[in-house]
């Protein structure tokens, strides 16, 4: 709702992402039945959060499937944006030689032979 949360991805915090916009979500792994978190979270400023239990959301989605569809579309958009952010960060560090696109089978080279 307010504040900033730093998400660190990887054992050595290789990639960090700042959650800083009101309404931006994190901790969504449990919504897709992942048993392990993909990142660590740490408040980077005084922060006010809204925690919503998975069971409560599921009740809402059962009563109003359109809300559930909208929620998961927005969640997918968040996941895609963070994936793109991570790709760009890895490319900037030179950690990736090429990025595979599993949707098309294409590989985007980084300019190296």
N, C-alpha and C positions, 0 to 999 in steps of 0.2 A: 504494500500500500504506500509506503514511504521509506526512503533510505536507500542503502546500497548493500548488495550481497555479492561477494566474490566467490565464484565457483571455480575450483581447481580440478582439472581433469588429468588423470595420470598419477602414478605413484610419486613422482618427483615434481608435481605441479607443472608439467610441461606446457600446458595451455591453461590460461585463465580467462574467464568471461565474467563481466560485471553485469549483474541484474540491477538496473537503476531506473527503470520506467515504472510508474504506477500500473498495476495490473499484469506486469510481466510475471510469468510463472517459472517455478523451479521445483524440484522434488517430484516430478511427474512420473518417475520410473515406476512407482507402485501402481499407478493407474493402468499400466500396460503389463502388469503381473511380473515385473522383474524382481528377482529376489535380492539383488545387490544394487546399491547405488552406483551411478556412473561418475559422480563427482563429490567433492567435499565442499561444504558451504561455510563461509565465515562472514559475519557482518563487517563491512568496511566503514560504516557510519551508523549513528543511531537509527534503528530500523523498526518499523511497525509492519508485522506480517499478518496475513490471514491464512489460517490453517483450515483446510476443508477435508474431512474424513472421506475416504474412498467410498465407504458404505453409504454415506449421506448423498454423495454425488450420484451414485448408482440408483438410489431411490428416485432422485429427481429425473434422471435419464429414463427410468422405467415409466414414469408418469408422463414425461414429455420427450419422446424420442428425437424430436427436432432440436431440442436444446442439446441433447447428447451428441447429435451429428455435428452441430455447430462447434461444440466444445472440442471434439476430436479433430475437426478440420483445423481449428486454430492451434491446437496442440501440435498437429503435424507441421503446420507452418513454423512454429517455434523450433521444432526439432530440425527442420530443413535449414532455417537461418543459422542455428548454432553449428550445424554440420558444415555449412559454407564458411562460416567464421573459422572453424578449425582447419579446414582445407587451406584457406588463405594463410593462416598462421603457420602451418607446416610448410607451405610453399615458400613463404618469406624466409623461413629458417633454413630452407634447403633440405628439410628432412624427407621430403617426398621427391622421387624422381619423376613419377607420372601419377596421374589420378585416373583410376579406372571408373567407368560409368557402368554399373551393373544393370542399368535399365536398357542400355543400347549395345553393350559389348564394346564400345569405343574406348580408346585410351587417349587422353590428352597429354602430349609430351610437354616437358618443361623447357625444351630448347637444347637439351643435352643429347649427344649422340651415344 
